[in-house]
Amino acid sequence: MEALALKLMSAVPALAGVPLWAMTLLVMVVVAVILLVFALTFGGLGSYVLRKVAGDIQVRIGPNRVGPYGLLQFLADGVKLIMKEDIIPAKADRFLFALAPYLVFVGSFAAFVVVPFGVGLIASDLNIGVYYVMAVTSLVVIGVLMAGWASNNKWALLGGMRAVAQIVSYEIPVGMALLPAVLIAGSLSLQDIVRSQGGLLGIFGWNLFHNPFTFFSFFLYFTAAQAETNQTPFDLPEAESELVSGYNVEYSGIRYAFFFLAEFGDMFVVAALASACFLGGWHVPFFRAETLPGAWGNLLSLGAFLVKAFGIVLVMMWVRWTLPRLRVDQLMRMSWKYLVPLTFVNLLGVSLWLLVFRGKGIPQLIASIF
Amino acid sequence: MEPILFIIFGAIAVGGAIMVVTRKHPMSSALYLILTLFAVAALFVLRQAHFLAAIQVIVYAGAVMVLFIFVIMLINVPENKLPMERLTGLRLLGVVAAGFLILESAILARRFAMPAGSTADAGSVQAVGRALFTDYLLAFEITSVLLLAAVIGAIALAKRKI
């Protein structure tokens, strides 16, 4: 951030008199606002796409009244949510009840900081990138627990407990499934992980095709991540048919909107991580975006990254409307008895592969023959 | 900038810790403990130990405290049935002991200067990993054996039929 502020100050003479800390703060705020606008837009348009995909899969039309093709439906919904009366149940713990949705949203939004949107387009390239995401996810867990408990409602409590049991159990396979990418890059920084997948091998430079274990690891990650973000088939925390709506049942108005946005934020972060760690991130296949002059490289890489991330989001929605919901015991068994051991075996496999072939993947090995 | 942030986060950590022991409801205590843990993680970040900060949040705030809250929620004691605790001599003694501890650490800190600002590298994953697997290998391995024993013990205790 400071480097960017310095660059800006030397580029624009009028800013030279501004103290460095003020400029840094300004840059930080601007970046945060851009990310926030992105997250809100994604939440809004994401909900529209989700409903359209649901409509297509269930052979109906979906939203089609507000604006062309119902495109402005999310604005109408947003206005409705903001105008709605904000109700706090009489027996709720008022402070915790009010705080919980913001914690959940902050937990999901804070992860945007390390999402590598493109060449140099990252809010902060932390050297613990992947771990940072896992750390801020714990805020979501605490927020959900608080919401469930503070509502003083048995369904909310049950939903909150289910959500937490689920997120905590699936955090392990998610982290373990991401580690192969970290091992290959030799760094936890997401930009480094993306950079390690470049080269003119095109899509074969991606970690997905690095070796059989990473290929498998991508699908393990996708499954576990689907569960960690509480999507159907793993949406037990808000299973409407048994829990009304789960931990957010007592919420309305703007506070409900925050839960809703956090859900979409999580969805994007999960998809962004999948794309950065396995699908080459912002790399354009068979082309070096970072060599383009000026801002074109940044823009092209941004486009490539968003296409991949949105593609994964679409697949997640598709899965969401295709598979029936699991039972609680099945869900827990799947995490602890199948996903966790599999991800450990997988990690061992990747480590052995890297040791035996000195860090080279199958495509590199084949390329080195010629 | 750093001293100011240190004072802010230090104050949050200490304030949260005081709230943990003074709140009546266990749920509030647990939530304040989480606040303290986050503030301590922020202190780690100020010392450039990013990895340690992330681990602190993941392990304590994300796993241990969630388990605590989980149990509190499951038991869910109503407000009027919470056990009342009175100020006993032992508690007063505890306050005195805490005072002495603070005094002692202040004297120690004055006598032995802290190592000057650690480099950005000292807290990196590589540095922590190297330290764990060379200088502190024995402690690391013994801890892992201890954890393994704890896991096996937990399963043996909880499962009726093995």
Interface residues (C-beta under 8 A of the other chain):
Chain A: W21 L96 L126 N127 I128 Y131 Y132 M134 A135 V136 T137 S138 L139 V141 I142 L145 M146 G148 W149 L157 G160 M161 V164 A165 V168 E171 L188
Chain B: M1 M27 L31 I34 A41 H50 F51 A53 A54 I55 V57 I58 A61 G62 A63 M65 V66 I69 F70 M73 L74 N76 S124 V125
